[in-house]
Amino acid sequence: MSAATLSVDALEEQRVTELRAAQSQAERLFRGIEARGLIRSSVSESGLDADIYELAKEMYGVTTY
């Protein structure tokens, strides 16, 4: 196996690891959304967006999306 192949394999492995971490964070965020009852008929889409953004900020320190 060449060094280039090893490098590509390492990059692919890193991408997979990062995607799995992102998926795990998204799953925890969705559970937080459900636990707080954020999705409800009495809230506007923009209000829901703001609530989810605040939760993501609280959970992960997200400042932009």
PDB file of N, H, CA, C and O in Angstrom:
ATOM      1  N   MET A   1       0.838  -1.183   0.000  1.00  0.00           N
ATOM      2  CA  MET A   1       0.000   0.000   0.000  1.00  0.00           C
ATOM      3  C   MET A   1       0.883   1.246   0.000  1.00  0.00           C
ATOM      4  O   MET A   1       1.869   1.312   0.734  1.00  0.00           O
ATOM      5  N   SER A   2       0.536   2.214  -0.807  1.00  0.00           N
ATOM      6  H   SER A   2      -0.265   2.161  -1.403  1.00  0.00           H
ATOM      7  CA  SER A   2       1.349   3.420  -0.915  1.00  0.00           C
ATOM      8  C   SER A   2       1.041   4.395   0.215  1.00  0.00           C
ATOM      9  O   SER A   2       0.020   4.284   0.894  1.00  0.00           O
ATOM     10  N   ALA A   3       1.945   5.352   0.400  1.00  0.00           N
ATOM     11  H   ALA A   3       2.774   5.443  -0.151  1.00  0.00           H
ATOM     12  CA  ALA A   3       1.747   6.390   1.416  1.00  0.00           C
ATOM     13  C   ALA A   3       0.515   7.228   1.102  1.00  0.00           C
ATOM     14  O   ALA A   3      -0.194   7.657   2.012  1.00  0.00           O
ATOM     15  N   ALA A   4       0.253   7.465  -0.192  1.00  0.00           N
ATOM     16  H   ALA A   4       0.829   7.117  -0.932  1.00  0.00           H
ATOM     17  CA  ALA A   4      -0.923   8.247  -0.596  1.00  0.00           C
ATOM     18  C   ALA A   4      -2.202   7.519  -0.204  1.00  0.00           C
ATOM     19  O   ALA A   4      -3.157   8.145   0.255  1.00  0.00           O
ATOM     20  N   THR A   5      -2.226   6.203  -0.380  1.00  0.00           N
ATOM     21  H   THR A   5      -1.450   5.694  -0.753  1.00  0.00           H
ATOM     22  CA  THR A   5      -3.404   5.417  -0.007  1.00  0.00           C
ATOM     23  C   THR A   5      -3.619   5.476   1.493  1.00  0.00           C
ATOM     24  O   THR A   5      -4.750   5.630   1.954  1.00  0.00           O
ATOM     25  N   LEU A   6      -2.544   5.356   2.259  1.00  0.00           N
ATOM     26  H   LEU A   6      -1.625   5.231   1.885  1.00  0.00           H
ATOM     27  CA  LEU A   6      -2.662   5.441   3.715  1.00  0.00           C
ATOM     28  C   LEU A   6      -3.184   6.802   4.138  1.00  0.00           C
ATOM     29  O   LEU A   6      -3.998   6.905   5.056  1.00  0.00           O
ATOM     30  N   SER A   7      -2.713   7.846   3.466  1.00  0.00           N
ATOM     31  H   SER A   7      -2.052   7.762   2.721  1.00  0.00           H
ATOM     32  CA  SER A   7      -3.154   9.193   3.786  1.00  0.00           C
ATOM     33  C   SER A   7      -4.645   9.374   3.497  1.00  0.00           C
ATOM     34  O   SER A   7      -5.367   9.966   4.298  1.00  0.00           O
ATOM     35  N   VAL A   8      -5.100   8.866   2.360  1.00  0.00           N
ATOM     36  H   VAL A   8      -4.513   8.385   1.709  1.00  0.00           H
ATOM     37  CA  VAL A   8      -6.515   8.952   2.008  1.00  0.00           C
ATOM     38  C   VAL A   8      -7.340   8.157   3.007  1.00  0.00           C
ATOM     39  O   VAL A   8      -8.394   8.616   3.447  1.00  0.00           O
ATOM     40  N   ASP A   9      -6.870   6.972   3.367  1.00  0.00           N
ATOM     41  H   ASP A   9      -6.014   6.600   3.009  1.00  0.00           H
ATOM     42  CA  ASP A   9      -7.575   6.159   4.347  1.00  0.00           C
ATOM     43  C   ASP A   9      -7.667   6.872   5.699  1.00  0.00           C
ATOM     44  O   ASP A   9      -8.706   6.821   6.357  1.00  0.00           O
ATOM     45  N   ALA A  10      -6.603   7.525   6.107  1.00  0.00           N
ATOM     46  H   ALA A  10      -5.759   7.567   5.572  1.00  0.00           H
ATOM     47  CA  ALA A  10      -6.594   8.258   7.369  1.00  0.00           C
ATOM     48  C   ALA A  10      -7.570   9.430   7.320  1.00  0.00           C
ATOM     49  O   ALA A  10      -8.284   9.691   8.289  1.00  0.00           O
ATOM     50  N   LEU A  11      -7.598  10.131   6.195  1.00  0.00           N
ATOM     51  H   LEU A  11      -7.018   9.919   5.409  1.00  0.00           H
ATOM     52  CA  LEU A  11      -8.540  11.246   6.051  1.00  0.00           C
ATOM     53  C   LEU A  11      -9.984  10.747   6.085  1.00  0.00           C
ATOM     54  O   LEU A  11     -10.849  11.355   6.715  1.00  0.00           O
ATOM     55  N   GLU A  12     -10.229   9.637   5.403  1.00  0.00           N
ATOM     56  H   GLU A  12      -9.526   9.142   4.891  1.00  0.00           H
ATOM     57  CA  GLU A  12     -11.583   9.062   5.399  1.00  0.00           C
ATOM     58  C   GLU A  12     -11.981   8.629   6.801  1.00  0.00           C
ATOM     59  O   GLU A  12     -13.120   8.838   7.218  1.00  0.00           O
ATOM     60  N   GLU A  13     -11.062   8.034   7.518  1.00  0.00           N
ATOM     61  H   GLU A  13     -10.137   7.864   7.178  1.00  0.00           H
ATOM     62  CA  GLU A  13     -11.344   7.618   8.893  1.00  0.00           C
ATOM     63  C   GLU A  13     -11.642   8.830   9.774  1.00  0.00           C
ATOM     64  O   GLU A  13     -12.531   8.780  10.624  1.00  0.00           O
ATOM     65  N   GLN A  14     -10.911   9.900   9.573  1.00  0.00           N
ATOM     66  H   GLN A  14     -10.188   9.941   8.883  1.00  0.00           H
ATOM     67  CA  GLN A  14     -11.151  11.135  10.331  1.00  0.00           C
ATOM     68  C   GLN A  14     -12.540  11.689  10.007  1.00  0.00           C
ATOM     69  O   GLN A  14     -13.263  12.108  10.912  1.00  0.00           O
ATOM     70  N   ARG A  15     -12.918  11.697   8.735  1.00  0.00           N
ATOM     71  H   ARG A  15     -12.332  11.357   8.000  1.00  0.00           H
ATOM     72  CA  ARG A  15     -14.250  12.181   8.339  1.00  0.00           C
ATOM     73  C   ARG A  15     -15.341  11.345   8.989  1.00  0.00           C
ATOM     74  O   ARG A  15     -16.325  11.880   9.500  1.00  0.00           O
ATOM     75  N   VAL A  16     -15.163  10.039   8.966  1.00  0.00           N
ATOM     76  H   VAL A  16     -14.364   9.604   8.551  1.00  0.00           H
ATOM     77  CA  VAL A  16     -16.156   9.147   9.571  1.00  0.00           C
ATOM     78  C   VAL A  16     -16.277   9.436  11.062  1.00  0.00           C
ATOM     79  O   VAL A  16     -17.385   9.503  11.594  1.00  0.00           O
ATOM     80  N   THR A  17     -15.169   9.603  11.726  1.00  0.00           N
ATOM     81  H   THR A  17     -14.269   9.548  11.294  1.00  0.00           H
ATOM     82  CA  THR A  17     -15.171   9.905  13.158  1.00  0.00           C
ATOM     83  C   THR A  17     -15.890  11.223  13.433  1.00  0.00           C
ATOM     84  O   THR A  17     -16.700  11.308  14.357  1.00  0.00           O
ATOM     85  N   GLU A  18     -15.601  12.247  12.640  1.00  0.00           N
ATOM     86  H   GLU A  18     -14.943  12.178  11.890  1.00  0.00           H
ATOM     87  CA  GLU A  18     -16.239  13.556  12.825  1.00  0.00           C
ATOM     88  C   GLU A  18     -17.733  13.497  12.530  1.00  0.00           C
ATOM     89  O   GLU A  18     -18.526  14.124  13.233  1.00  0.00           O
ATOM     90  N   LEU A  19     -18.126  12.756  11.507  1.00  0.00           N
ATOM     91  H   LEU A  19     -17.482  12.247  10.936  1.00  0.00           H
ATOM     92  CA  LEU A  19     -19.550  12.610  11.187  1.00  0.00           C
ATOM     93  C   LEU A  19     -20.294  11.868  12.290  1.00  0.00           C
ATOM     94  O   LEU A  19     -21.422  12.224  12.630  1.00  0.00           O
ATOM     95  N   ARG A  20     -19.667  10.845  12.846  1.00  0.00           N
ATOM     96  H   ARG A  20     -18.750  10.556  12.570  1.00  0.00           H
ATOM     97  CA  ARG A  20     -20.308  10.126  13.955  1.00  0.00           C
ATOM     98  C   ARG A  20     -20.465  11.021  15.180  1.00  0.00           C
ATOM     99  O   ARG A  20     -21.484  10.953  15.867  1.00  0.00           O
ATOM    100  N   ALA A  21     -19.481  11.849  15.457  1.00  0.00           N
ATOM    101  H   ALA A  21     -18.653  11.904  14.899  1.00  0.00           H
ATOM    102  CA  ALA A  21     -19.566  12.786  16.578  1.00  0.00           C
ATOM    103  C   ALA A  21     -20.693  13.793  16.342  1.00  0.00           C
ATOM    104  O   ALA A  21     -21.456  14.098  17.258  1.00  0.00           O
ATOM    105  N   ALA A  22     -20.796  14.304  15.125  1.00  0.00           N
ATOM    106  H   ALA A  22     -20.176  14.056  14.380  1.00  0.00           H
ATOM    107  CA  ALA A  22     -21.856  15.258  14.787  1.00  0.00           C
ATOM    108  C   ALA A  22     -23.225  14.596  14.906  1.00  0.00           C
ATOM    109  O   ALA A  22     -24.174  15.206  15.399  1.00  0.00           O
ATOM    110  N   GLN A  23     -23.326  13.349  14.455  1.00  0.00           N
ATOM    111  H   GLN A  23     -22.555  12.853  14.054  1.00  0.00           H
ATOM    112  CA  GLN A  23     -24.585  12.624  14.557  1.00  0.00           C
ATOM    113  C   GLN A  23     -24.977  12.428  16.014  1.00  0.00           C
ATOM    114  O   GLN A  23     -26.147  12.568  16.371  1.00  0.00           O
ATOM    115  N   SER A  24     -24.023  12.110  16.837  1.00  0.00           N
ATOM    116  H   SER A  24     -23.072  11.995  16.548  1.00  0.00           H
ATOM    117  CA  SER A  24     -24.289  11.926  18.264  1.00  0.00           C
ATOM    118  C   SER A  24     -24.766  13.231  18.903  1.00  0.00           C
ATOM    119  O   SER A  24     -25.698  13.226  19.707  1.00  0.00           O
ATOM    120  N   GLN A  25     -24.135  14.335  18.549  1.00  0.00           N
ATOM    121  H   GLN A  25     -23.378  14.340  17.895  1.00  0.00           H
ATOM    122  CA  GLN A  25     -24.565  15.639  19.067  1.00  0.00           C
ATOM    123  C   GLN A  25     -25.980  15.963  18.607  1.00  0.00           C
ATOM    124  O   GLN A  25     -26.791  16.455  19.392  1.00  0.00           O
ATOM    125  N   ALA A  26     -26.281  15.692  17.346  1.00  0.00           N
ATOM    126  H   ALA A  26     -25.623  15.292  16.708  1.00  0.00           H
ATOM    127  CA  ALA A  26     -27.619  15.960  16.815  1.00  0.00           C
ATOM    128  C   ALA A  26     -28.659  15.124  17.539  1.00  0.00           C
ATOM    129  O   ALA A  26     -29.743  15.619  17.847  1.00  0.00           O
ATOM    130  N   GLU A  27     -28.350  13.874  17.811  1.00  0.00           N
ATOM    131  H   GLU A  27     -27.470  13.472  17.561  1.00  0.00           H
ATOM    132  CA  GLU A  27     -29.286  13.011  18.534  1.00  0.00           C
ATOM    133  C   GLU A  27     -29.545  13.547  19.933  1.00  0.00           C
ATOM    134  O   GLU A  27     -30.687  13.559  20.391  1.00  0.00           O
ATOM    135  N   ARG A  28     -28.485  13.996  20.622  1.00  0.00           N
ATOM    136  H   ARG A  28     -27.557  13.986  20.250  1.00  0.00           H
ATOM    137  CA  ARG A  28     -28.667  14.572  21.962  1.00  0.00           C
ATOM    138  C   ARG A  28     -29.477  15.865  21.887  1.00  0.00           C
ATOM    139  O   ARG A  28     -30.306  16.126  22.759  1.00  0.00           O
ATOM    140  N   LEU A  29     -29.245  16.673  20.856  1.00  0.00           N
ATOM    141  H   LEU A  29     -28.572  16.461  20.148  1.00  0.00           H
ATOM    142  CA  LEU A  29     -30.005  17.908  20.693  1.00  0.00           C
ATOM    143  C   LEU A  29     -31.488  17.595  20.479  1.00  0.00           C
ATOM    144  O   LEU A  29     -32.345  18.238  21.085  1.00  0.00           O
ATOM    145  N   PHE A  30     -31.799  16.613  19.622  1.00  0.00           N
ATOM    146  H   PHE A  30     -31.103  16.091  19.129  1.00  0.00           H
ATOM    147  CA  PHE A  30     -33.195  16.233  19.399  1.00  0.00           C
ATOM    148  C   PHE A  30     -33.848  15.728  20.677  1.00  0.00           C
ATOM    149  O   PHE A  30     -35.009  16.039  20.942  1.00  0.00           O
ATOM    150  N   ARG A  31     -33.113  14.949  21.474  1.00  0.00           N
ATOM    151  H   ARG A  31     -32.170  14.696  21.258  1.00  0.00           H
ATOM    152  CA  ARG A  31     -33.664  14.488  22.753  1.00  0.00           C
ATOM    153  C   ARG A  31     -33.931  15.670  23.686  1.00  0.00           C
ATOM    154  O   ARG A  31     -34.925  15.683  24.412  1.00  0.00           O
ATOM    155  N   GLY A  32     -33.039  16.661  23.661  1.00  0.00           N
ATOM    156  H   GLY A  32     -32.232  16.651  23.071  1.00  0.00           H
ATOM    157  CA  GLY A  32     -33.239  17.868  24.464  1.00  0.00           C
ATOM    158  C   GLY A  32     -34.450  18.658  24.008  1.00  0.00           C
ATOM    159  O   GLY A  32     -35.194  19.194  24.829  1.00  0.00           O
ATOM    160  N   ILE A  33     -34.648  18.730  22.705  1.00  0.00           N
ATOM    161  H   ILE A  33     -34.043  18.294  22.038  1.00  0.00           H
ATOM    162  CA  ILE A  33     -35.819  19.419  22.147  1.00  0.00           C
ATOM    163  C   ILE A  33     -37.090  18.738  22.619  1.00  0.00           C
ATOM    164  O   ILE A  33     -38.038  19.399  23.044  1.00  0.00           O
ATOM    165  N   GLU A  34     -37.105  17.412  22.542  1.00  0.00           N
ATOM    166  H   GLU A  34     -36.335  16.876  22.196  1.00  0.00           H
ATOM    167  CA  GLU A  34     -38.278  16.648  22.996  1.00  0.00           C
ATOM    168  C   GLU A  34     -38.490  16.803  24.491  1.00  0.00           C
ATOM    169  O   GLU A  34     -39.615  17.018  24.941  1.00  0.00           O
ATOM    170  N   ALA A  35     -37.423  16.695  25.262  1.00  0.00           N
ATOM    171  H   ALA A  35     -36.508  16.520  24.897  1.00  0.00           H
ATOM    172  CA  ALA A  35     -37.531  16.772  26.718  1.00  0.00           C
ATOM    173  C   ALA A  35     -38.076  18.118  27.182  1.00  0.00           C
ATOM    174  O   ALA A  35     -38.797  18.190  28.177  1.00  0.00           O
ATOM    175  N   ARG A  36     -37.736  19.166  26.473  1.00  0.00           N
ATOM    176  H   ARG A  36     -37.150  19.107  25.665  1.00  0.00           H
ATOM    177  CA  ARG A  36     -38.204  20.507  26.855  1.00  0.00           C
ATOM    178  C   ARG A  36     -39.541  20.868  26.219  1.00  0.00           C
ATOM    179  O   ARG A  36     -40.093  21.936  26.483  1.00  0.00           O
ATOM    180  N   GLY A  37     -40.053  19.983  25.389  1.00  0.00           N
ATOM    181  H   GLY A  37     -39.605  19.116  25.174  1.00  0.00           H
ATOM    182  CA  GLY A  37     -41.339  20.248  24.754  1.00  0.00           C
ATOM    183  C   GLY A  37     -41.328  21.474  23.856  1.00  0.00           C
ATOM    184  O   GLY A  37     -42.306  22.220  23.797  1.00  0.00           O
ATOM    185  N   LEU A  38     -40.222  21.676  23.161  1.00  0.00           N
ATOM    186  H   LEU A  38     -39.428  21.070  23.209  1.00  0.00           H
ATOM    187  CA  LEU A  38     -40.102  22.877  22.339  1.00  0.00           C
ATOM    188  C   LEU A  38     -41.015  22.859  21.121  1.00  0.00           C
ATOM    189  O   LEU A  38     -41.480  23.910  20.680  1.00  0.00           O
ATOM    190  N   ILE A  39     -41.275  21.683  20.576  1.00  0.00           N
ATOM    191  H   ILE A  39     -40.897  20.829  20.934  1.00  0.00           H
ATOM    192  CA  ILE A  39     -42.135  21.591  19.392  1.00  0.00           C
ATOM    193  C   ILE A  39     -43.572  21.468  19.861  1.00  0.00           C
ATOM    194  O   ILE A  39     -43.980  20.454  20.427  1.00  0.00           O
ATOM    195  N   ARG A  40     -44.322  22.518  19.612  1.00  0.00           N
ATOM    196  H   ARG A  40     -43.990  23.342  19.152  1.00  0.00           H
ATOM    197  CA  ARG A  40     -45.725  22.573  20.038  1.00  0.00           C
ATOM    198  C   ARG A  40     -46.488  23.497  19.104  1.00  0.00           C
ATOM    199  O   ARG A  40     -45.892  24.313  18.401  1.00  0.00           O
ATOM    200  N   SER A  41     -47.768  23.371  19.099  1.00  0.00           N
ATOM    201  H   SER A  41     -48.253  22.708  19.670  1.00  0.00           H
ATOM    202  CA  SER A  41     -48.582  24.126  18.148  1.00  0.00           C
ATOM    203  C   SER A  41     -48.635  25.625  18.456  1.00  0.00           C
ATOM    204  O   SER A  41     -48.956  26.423  17.576  1.00  0.00           O
ATOM    205  N   SER A  42     -48.330  26.002  19.666  1.00  0.00           N
ATOM    206  H   SER A  42     -48.069  25.354  20.381  1.00  0.00           H
ATOM    207  CA  SER A  42     -48.478  27.404  20.055  1.00  0.00           C
ATOM    208  C   SER A  42     -47.262  28.277  19.749  1.00  0.00           C
ATOM    209  O   SER A  42     -47.237  29.451  20.117  1.00  0.00           O
ATOM    210  N   VAL A  43     -46.260  27.716  19.081  1.00  0.00           N
ATOM    211  H   VAL A  43     -46.281  26.762  18.782  1.00  0.00           H
ATOM    212  CA  VAL A  43     -45.049  28.481  18.817  1.00  0.00           C
ATOM    213  C   VAL A  43     -44.848  28.630  17.309  1.00  0.00           C
ATOM    214  O   VAL A  43     -45.126  27.713  16.536  1.00  0.00           O
ATOM    215  N   SER A  44     -44.364  29.798  16.911  1.00  0.00           N
ATOM    216  H   SER A  44     -44.138  30.543  17.539  1.00  0.00           H
ATOM    217  CA  SER A  44     -44.094  30.032  15.485  1.00  0.00           C
ATOM    218  C   SER A  44     -42.796  29.331  15.089  1.00  0.00           C
ATOM    219  O   SER A  44     -41.990  28.945  15.935  1.00  0.00           O
ATOM    220  N   GLU A  45     -42.626  29.184  13.802  1.00  0.00           N
ATOM    221  H   GLU A  45     -43.281  29.498  13.115  1.00  0.00           H
ATOM    222  CA  GLU A  45     -41.390  28.551  13.322  1.00  0.00           C
ATOM    223  C   GLU A  45     -40.174  29.369  13.739  1.00  0.00           C
ATOM    224  O   GLU A  45     -39.160  28.805  14.150  1.00  0.00           O
ATOM    225  N   SER A  46     -40.264  30.676  13.640  1.00  0.00           N
ATOM    226  H   SER A  46     -41.088  31.135  13.306  1.00  0.00           H
ATOM    227  CA  SER A  46     -39.120  31.511  14.027  1.00  0.00           C
ATOM    228  C   SER A  46     -38.876  31.434  15.536  1.00  0.00           C
ATOM    229  O   SER A  46     -37.731  31.479  15.987  1.00  0.00           O
ATOM    230  N   GLY A  47     -39.943  31.319  16.304  1.00  0.00           N
ATOM    231  H   GLY A  47     -40.873  31.283  15.938  1.00  0.00           H
ATOM    232  CA  GLY A  47     -39.793  31.153  17.748  1.00  0.00           C
ATOM    233  C   GLY A  47     -39.146  29.822  18.093  1.00  0.00           C
ATOM    234  O   GLY A  47     -38.295  29.745  18.979  1.00  0.00           O
ATOM    235  N   LEU A  48     -39.556  28.773  17.387  1.00  0.00           N
ATOM    236  H   LEU A  48     -40.248  28.835  16.668  1.00  0.00           H
ATOM    237  CA  LEU A  48     -38.972  27.449  17.589  1.00  0.00           C
ATOM    238  C   LEU A  48     -37.492  27.469  17.212  1.00  0.00           C
ATOM    239  O   LEU A  48     -36.656  26.924  17.932  1.00  0.00           O
ATOM    240  N   ASP A  49     -37.175  28.098  16.084  1.00  0.00           N
ATOM    241  H   ASP A  49     -37.855  28.540  15.499  1.00  0.00           H
ATOM    242  CA  ASP A  49     -35.770  28.221  15.675  1.00  0.00           C
ATOM    243  C   ASP A  49     -34.946  28.885  16.775  1.00  0.00           C
ATOM    244  O   ASP A  49     -33.850  28.427  17.099  1.00  0.00           O
ATOM    245  N   ALA A  50     -35.470  29.952  17.340  1.00  0.00           N
ATOM    246  H   ALA A  50     -36.360  30.324  17.077  1.00  0.00           H
ATOM    247  CA  ALA A  50     -34.761  30.672  18.395  1.00  0.00           C
ATOM    248  C   ALA A  50     -34.580  29.793  19.629  1.00  0.00           C
ATOM    249  O   ALA A  50     -33.515  29.801  20.247  1.00  0.00           O
ATOM    250  N   ASP A  51     -35.617  29.035  19.989  1.00  0.00           N
ATOM    251  H   ASP A  51     -36.482  29.028  19.486  1.00  0.00           H
ATOM    252  CA  ASP A  51     -35.536  28.142  21.151  1.00  0.00           C
ATOM    253  C   ASP A  51     -34.494  27.049  20.929  1.00  0.00           C
ATOM    254  O   ASP A  51     -33.711  26.740  21.828  1.00  0.00           O
ATOM    255  N   ILE A  52     -34.484  26.471  19.740  1.00  0.00           N
ATOM    256  H   ILE A  52     -35.120  26.722  19.010  1.00  0.00           H
ATOM    257  CA  ILE A  52     -33.520  25.411  19.420  1.00  0.00           C
ATOM    258  C   ILE A  52     -32.105  25.989  19.404  1.00  0.00           C
ATOM    259  O   ILE A  52     -31.170  25.358  19.898  1.00  0.00           O
ATOM    260  N   TYR A  53     -31.949  27.166  18.847  1.00  0.00           N
ATOM    261  H   TYR A  53     -32.708  27.678  18.446  1.00  0.00           H
ATOM    262  CA  TYR A  53     -30.637  27.823  18.830  1.00  0.00           C
ATOM    263  C   TYR A  53     -30.139  28.034  20.261  1.00  0.00           C
ATOM    264  O   TYR A  53     -28.970  27.782  20.552  1.00  0.00           O
ATOM    265  N   GLU A  54     -31.008  28.488  21.143  1.00  0.00           N
ATOM    266  H   GLU A  54     -31.957  28.693  20.906  1.00  0.00           H
ATOM    267  CA  GLU A  54     -30.618  28.711  22.544  1.00  0.00           C
ATOM    268  C   GLU A  54     -30.220  27.400  23.215  1.00  0.00           C
ATOM    269  O   GLU A  54     -29.258  27.357  23.982  1.00  0.00           O
ATOM    270  N   LEU A  55     -30.961  26.334  22.928  1.00  0.00           N
ATOM    271  H   LEU A  55     -31.743  26.368  22.306  1.00  0.00           H
ATOM    272  CA  LEU A  55     -30.630  25.029  23.490  1.00  0.00           C
ATOM    273  C   LEU A  55     -29.275  24.553  22.973  1.00  0.00           C
ATOM    274  O   LEU A  55     -28.464  24.052  23.751  1.00  0.00           O
ATOM    275  N   ALA A  56     -29.018  24.699  21.682  1.00  0.00           N
ATOM    276  H   ALA A  56     -29.677  25.106  21.050  1.00  0.00           H
ATOM    277  CA  ALA A  56     -27.731  24.308  21.108  1.00  0.00           C
ATOM    278  C   ALA A  56     -26.597  25.140  21.707  1.00  0.00           C
ATOM    279  O   ALA A  56     -25.502  24.631  21.946  1.00  0.00           O
ATOM    280  N   LYS A  57     -26.866  26.406  21.943  1.00  0.00           N
ATOM    281  H   LYS A  57     -27.756  26.819  21.749  1.00  0.00           H
ATOM    282  CA  LYS A  57     -25.868  27.273  22.570  1.00  0.00           C
ATOM    283  C   LYS A  57     -25.571  26.792  23.989  1.00  0.00           C
ATOM    284  O   LYS A  57     -24.416  26.739  24.411  1.00  0.00           O
ATOM    285  N   GLU A  58     -26.620  26.446  24.709  1.00  0.00           N
ATOM    286  H   GLU A  58     -27.559  26.489  24.367  1.00  0.00           H
ATOM    287  CA  GLU A  58     -26.472  25.959  26.084  1.00  0.00           C
ATOM    288  C   GLU A  58     -25.732  24.613  26.126  1.00  0.00           C
ATOM    289  O   GLU A  58     -24.852  24.405  26.961  1.00  0.00           O
ATOM    290  N   MET A  59     -26.098  23.715  25.224  1.00  0.00           N
ATOM    291  H   MET A  59     -26.813  23.884  24.546  1.00  0.00           H
ATOM    292  CA  MET A  59     -25.532  22.369  25.247  1.00  0.00           C
ATOM    293  C   MET A  59     -24.122  22.301  24.666  1.00  0.00           C
ATOM    294  O   MET A  59     -23.272  21.577  25.187  1.00  0.00           O
ATOM    295  N   TYR A  60     -23.866  23.052  23.586  1.00  0.00           N
ATOM    296  H   TYR A  60     -24.557  23.639  23.163  1.00  0.00           H
ATOM    297  CA  TYR A  60     -22.622  22.888  22.845  1.00  0.00           C
ATOM    298  C   TYR A  60     -21.843  24.164  22.633  1.00  0.00           C
ATOM    299  O   TYR A  60     -20.775  24.135  22.021  1.00  0.00           O
ATOM    300  N   GLY A  61     -22.346  25.285  23.123  1.00  0.00           N
ATOM    301  H   GLY A  61     -23.214  25.308  23.620  1.00  0.00           H
ATOM    302  CA  GLY A  61     -21.634  26.531  22.923  1.00  0.00           C
ATOM    303  C   GLY A  61     -21.740  27.063  21.495  1.00  0.00           C
ATOM    304  O   GLY A  61     -20.915  27.872  21.071  1.00  0.00           O
ATOM    305  N   VAL A  62     -22.748  26.615  20.759  1.00  0.00           N
ATOM    306  H   VAL A  62     -23.418  25.958  21.104  1.00  0.00           H
ATOM    307  CA  VAL A  62     -22.929  27.039  19.378  1.00  0.00           C
ATOM    308  C   VAL A  62     -23.233  28.533  19.349  1.00  0.00           C
ATOM    309  O   VAL A  62     -24.102  29.015  20.076  1.00  0.00           O
ATOM    310  N   THR A  63     -22.511  29.254  18.508  1.00  0.00           N
ATOM    311  H   THR A  63     -21.805  28.863  17.918  1.00  0.00           H
ATOM    312  CA  THR A  63     -22.774  30.693  18.396  1.00  0.00           C
ATOM    313  C   THR A  63     -23.249  31.069  16.999  1.00  0.00           C
ATOM    314  O   THR A  63     -23.776  32.166  16.812  1.00  0.00           O
ATOM    315  N   THR A  64     -23.078  30.194  16.014  1.00  0.00           N
ATOM    316  H   THR A  64     -22.649  29.303  16.166  1.00  0.00           H
ATOM    317  CA  THR A  64     -23.594  30.417  14.671  1.00  0.00           C
ATOM    318  C   THR A  64     -24.126  29.102  14.130  1.00  0.00           C
ATOM    319  O   THR A  64     -23.730  28.023  14.570  1.00  0.00           O
ATOM    320  N   TYR A  65     -25.029  29.214  13.168  1.00  0.00           N
ATOM    321  H   TYR A  65     -25.350  30.091  12.811  1.00  0.00           H
ATOM    322  CA  TYR A  65     -25.520  28.001  12.503  1.00  0.00           C
ATOM    323  C   TYR A  65     -25.831  28.292  11.078  1.00  0.00           C
ATOM    324  O   TYR A  65     -26.259  27.399  10.345  1.00  0.00           O
TER     325      TYR A  65
END
